[in-house]
Each structure stands twice: as structure tokens, then as C-alpha cells.
């Protein structure tokens, strides 16, 4: 027996990046949060969050190196 197709809309990569970005700042409308619960994939959220944390840490390291004047 085939599984019934899901009627819930799929989130795009950009939707996932926006949701993770807003969560970094701790600012999110309750209605948008509830909408995201229905369409975002938890594995995609973890992968995007991991990538954004890496980008954030590398950015901070580069900023400190630039300000401190070290190469």
C-alpha cells in the first residue's frame, strides 16, 4: 500500500535559513513560529543551524584578527 501524499506545504531552503536566523536573534512572531512547525523539516533546521554557527564563528575570528591587526 502506498502512503497517502502529504498536503502540508514544503519549506524552501530560504524559509529554513530565515527561521534559523530569526531564532539566533530570539525574535519570532508566534504565528510565523506555528506556521514553521508545520512545514520545516527538523533535520534541515539542524543542518542550516550548524552551517550558520560555523559561518558566525569564522566571521568573529576574522573580525578579531582584523581588529587586532594580526594576519
Order of alpha helices (4+ residues) and beta strands (2+ residues): alpha-alpha-alpha
